[in-house]
Amino acid sequence: MKRLLVAIMFGVSAAACAPVVQGGPPLDLPPGLAETARVTSVVLSSEWLDAEDDFAETFSEEVMEELDMCAYGTYPVQVRVHVEDLERAGRLEVLLRGDGEHRLRAVAELVDPARQGQILGRYPIEVSVGAGGRIAGLAGDRQMIASEAFGRALCDAAFARNPRRPGPHNATGG
């Protein structure tokens, strides 16, 4: 719990700062690291986003929750994420049309804090997830839904694991 609070506090302070990722071409984790890695924190940066004030906290919590289920080794790594774009379906649009999509585009870098932040993997990720129909679209936490989908996509890209089965126990259903 303490590591999550530290990651959230740092993520909130970094949310409007310069990117925390170095950038560059996609880079897969070294062989074997996907089996032995454990994510200790999620650090977030972004340019200005059209999001509620709690976006950094929501994003960090949801991504960390997904990563806890797919990166369960013992070698500590940190995830640095730069969110490039966030589009959420409008509540009125979903109410009137009955559908809509939330989209999130970001670059995630897995780094080794013990080696001065050496980049171990880099994953540009773009997710699109349905708003969930009229009721879910009107009452649902749009940021949480997009963040959870991002966490799941990062699990699949970096660790080749979907942390959850599709179903009613998660927000994105996929």
N, C-alpha and C positions, 0 to 999 in steps of 0.2 A: 504494500500500500504506500509506503514511504517513497519508493522509486516512482510510482505513478504520480504522486503529488509533486515531486520535484520536476518530473517531465512536464506536467501540466503547467506549473508555475513558469518554467523556462519557456514553454511553448507559447503561453499567453504573452510574455514579454517580447518574444521574437516574432509575433504574428504580423507586425507591420514593418519589420526590418528587412534589410537586404537578404537575398537568398542565403540559406545555410548550406546549400548543396554547391559543389564545385561545378557540376555540369560536365557534359561530354557524352560520348556514345554509350549505349547500353552495355552493361558488363555483368555477366553471370557470376554468382558466388563461386569461389574455388571448390573443386570436388571435395566432398566430405563435409564442408562447412554447413550445408543445409541440414545435415543430420545432427550437428553438434552445437549450432548457434542457439542462443537465447537472447531475446531483445530486452534490454534493460530500460530503454527510454525512447520516446518519440519526440523529436525537436521539430518544430514547425516554423516556416516562414512563408510569407506571401506578399504580393503587391496588394494594393487596395482591393478588397473583395466586397461584393454586395452580400454581406452575411450579418447575422446577429452578433452581438458582442461576445457571446459565449462560444463562438465557432472554434477557436483554438482549443478550448477545454473539451468540447464535445468531440472534435476530431481526434485529439490525442487519446481520450478515453476509449473511443470506439475502435480505433486502429490498434491500440495496445491490447484490447480485449481479444481481437481476432488473432494478433500475433502470438499472444500467450497460448493459443490453442494450436498453432502450427510450428512455432519455433520453441521447442521445449527441451533443448539441449542444455549444456552447461557453459559453453563459451560465450561470454558477454559481448554483444554488439549493440550499437546504437543506430537508430533509424533517423535520418534527417530528411525532411520532406519540404519541398517548395511547391505550394499550390499555385498553379498558373491561372486556373479558371474554375469558377463554381457557378453553375446555373441551376436554380431550383424552379420547379414548376410552380406557377402562381396558384395560390389557393382558389381564387375566383375562377380561373381557367379550368382547374380540375373539377370544381363544383359544377360548372356549366357543361363541360365536355365529358366529364367522367374519366378522364385519363390525363396523363402528362408524364414528363420524365425529369429526373434530377441528373445533372451531369457534373463530373468533377475530373479535372485534368491536373496531374502533378508529377513531379519527379521525386523518387525515393532513392536515397543512397544509404546503404548499410555500411557502417564504418566501424573500425576497431579502435575504441578509445584507449586501449593499452599501447597502441602504436601511433600516437599523435594523429588520430583520426584517419588512418589509411583507409581508402575506399576499397571495400571488399566486393560490393555489387551496386549496380545502378539500374534502376527500372523506371522508364517513363510509363506512366499508367493513366489510362483514360477509362472512366466507368460511366455507364448510363444505366439508371435503374428506374423502373416504373414508380409512379407516385402512389399506387395502391388503390385507385378508385376514389369515388367521391368522399366517402367518410374518412378513409385514411389520409387522403390528400388534403382534406380540410383540417383534420385534427392531429395528423402525424408530425413528428419532428423531422423536417426535411433535411436538416444538416446531419442528424444522426443516421438517417437512411443512406445518404451519399457517403458519409465517412465509413460506415460499416462495409459498404460495397467496395470502397477503396482498400480497406484492410483485408478483405477477402481476396481481392485481385492481387495485392502484394504477396499474400500467403501463397497463392497459386504461382505467381511469377518467380518468386525467390526460393520457395521451399517445395514447390510442386505438390502442395496440399491445400484442399479446401477445408477450412477448419470446422465447417458446420454442414450438416445435411440440410437440403431445402425443407422448408416447413414453417409452421406458425411460430416457432421458438426464436426466430430472428426477424429483423426488420425488412431485409431485402428479399427474403424468400428464395434466394438462388444459391 
